Amino acid sequence: MGINLFGGAGVSLSMGHHGPMHAQRHRGSATPGDDGGSATIGTAVHTPPRVTSFRSRRAALNEAQQEVWDRLWPSLGRQAIPTDGDVRPLDAETWFGRRDTGGQERSDPGMDTGGQERSDPGMDTGGQERSDPGMDTGGQERSGGLVLEIGCGTGTSTLAMAQSEPDLDVVAVEVYRRGLAQLLSAIDREGVTNIRLVRGDGIDVLERLVGPQSLTGVRVFFPDPWPKSRHHKRRLLQPATVALIADRLRPGGVLHAATDHAGYAEQIADVGDGEPRLRRVHPDESLPISVHRPTTKYETKARDAGSSVTELLWIRRNG
């Protein structure tokens, strides 16, 4: 089974097998947004209607997951929309520990420079000017950029891709707590330092937590296809969402989408190609982030069942 890449106009390409991730489904926006808090960041963009693209699901954490959650979530995770509605933009440089803190090494990316735990790690720190992720931060290691993954599921791809690109900072968004707990456990087990987690709606993150031209990449792997026609409005990658993603990508930034649903693949391709700020690219082009995902057990099952995966890639045009 090959993977069909809608490369350029009329070009069909093939790359390694990936298969579906139905068991990690939702893969898109999460809980509906709260009308409280700060307004959308940056210039006005046409944002999608607040129709959720996830299916309601609950699962309790086991004892080991709960222990890791209690220990690491305060520093490595945050809610997209806090319960008090006080939404502040991500301060990625501080959250990932790449901002200069006056010569002192930070032992915990969720702590402020005075040693006190932040009430919400990853929030902007009171309007202080922040350096660009690629700029020198006074001697600390510089970030190669910020990647947002919407709908990380249990984080199989998130973890492997972050490990292969330690210079990139990855913010993984997911609505389901158990999926985030599994990823958090893997981060703890593998000692990965360049992943942070956000629980909530990917649209809220794009609208209210990240600013224009701030992202090096956006990954959307296997969003729920909502195959029935009457449910197509629930699909995540609609024109308004892709326009919002394009606004948040910096010039040269990459939008990487993958789906195992042929009908949804056609829609995503049409929507991406219709966004004037994006240009379709071939995976072999020089890109700022990796576009090679690991094959998961769910994809292996899909390959055995005869399904194929479509990978779609665009970069943000200059200007």
Secondary structure, DSSP 8 states (H G I E B T S, - for coil): ---EEE-STT-EE--------GGGTT-S--S---S-SS--SSS------S---S--------HHHHHHHHHHHHHHEEESS-TT-----B-HHHHTT-S--TT---S-TTB-TTS-B-SSTTB--TT-----TTS-BTTB---S-EEEEE--TT-HHHHHHHHH-TTSEEEEEES-HHHHHHHHHHHHHHT--SEEEEES-HHHIIIIIS-TT-EEEEEEES-----SGGGGGG-S--HHHHHHHHHHEEEEEEEEEEES-HHHHHHHHHHHHH-TTEEE--TTS--SS-------HHHHHHHHTT---EEEEEEE---
